[in-house]
Amino acid sequence: MTTIYHITTATAWKTACPLGGAGAVSANEYRDDSLKSEGFIHCSTAAQLLKPANEFYHGQHGLILLCINEKLLTHPVIYEDLYDSGIEFPHIYGAINLNAIIKTVNFPPNADGSFSLPLEIKP
């Protein structure tokens, strides 16, 4: 099983799923705002996770990780380097079907605002 991770807020997750809130087309999908604005949902491998977390979410509280079984996704995952960083990140080109989300993990920052991998996540 290949697991990829999506960083989101606990509020966005609760709003969108599983009851078909604002972020969901149905009770069976999760949609991030980036799907509408960029055409895909940003994800990371375990080894990549801290780079976007520390770059874009430094000090932010109330975050969770969606742990996604890549093989169960109904939409394509494309690994690509869109920002000339030298690193190919997984992008999901469609909504995330809920049965592909194997668990959620709280993702609090450290006291200095930086992030460390939760014990549940193995790089």
N, C-alpha and C positions, 0 to 999 in steps of 0.2 A: 504494500500500500504506500502510495506517495501522498504525503500530507503537505498541503500548502496553507498559508495563514493570511487572514484578512484582519486588519486593525479597524475597529469601529468603536463607537461609544455604546455603553450599555443601554442608554436611552434610545438610540437609533435602532438597536437590535430589538428592544422591547416594543417599540412603535411599529416596526416593520413585520415582526414575526413573533409567534407563529399564527397570530390571529388575523392576518391580512390587513395590517395597518397601512399607513401612508406610503411606506417604502415598498410594499409588496403588490404585485399584480394579483396574486391569489395567496391563500394560506400556505401554499407549497413552494414559495419562492422568496428570496431576499434580494433586494436591489439596492445598491449603493448609489449615491448621487453622481458618482463618477461615470456610471453606466450611461446616464443621459448626457452628461457634459463631455465625456471623452470617448464613449463607445465601449468601455470595458471597466472591469472592477480590478483595482490594484491588489496584488497579493505578493507574498514573499515565501521563500523556503525558510526553514528554521535557521539556517546559517546566515540568511540575509536579513532577518527580522529586525535586528537592532539598528541597522542603518536608517531605514525610513522612520522607525519609532523615535530615534533620537534627533533626526533631522526635522521631522514634521510635527511631532507630538510632544516635544520636550516639556516636562512639567505638567502635562495635561492629565487630569484625574478622570475617573469614570470610564476608562477604556477596557475593552475586552478583545480577545482574539477569537475569531471564528476558525476552528480547526477543520479543514476541508479535505475529504478524501478525493483527490484529483480524478481517480478512475470512475467515481460515481457521478461526476458532473455531466449534465446533459448538454452544456454549451462548451465550445472549444476553449482550451487553455493554450495560449501562445506565449512562449518564453521569448522576450525581446528586450533590447536595450534601446529605449526610445529617447534617452537623454545623454547618449554618448558617455555613459559612466563606466563602460567596460564590464558591466554586470547585466545579465539577462534576468529580468524578473518575470514571474508568471502573471499573465493578465487573463481574466476570464471574460470572454466576449459574449456575455449574456447574463441573465439572472442566475443566482445560485439556488439550485433546487435544494430544499431543506434536508432531504435524505442524504445529501453529500456532506452535510455538516455533522461531524462525528462528536464534537463537543465544543463548548465555549470555555475560555479560561480568563479569569480576571487578569488585568495587565496594568497594575499600578506603577507609577514612577518611583524611583528611589528618592531619598530625602533631598538630593541635589538636583532632582528633576530628570535625571537620566534614566534609562531603562536597562534592565537586565532580563535575561530569559527566565520565565517562570520555571519552577522545578519540573512541571509537567511537560515542558517542551525540550526535546533533545535535538541538538544540532547535528 
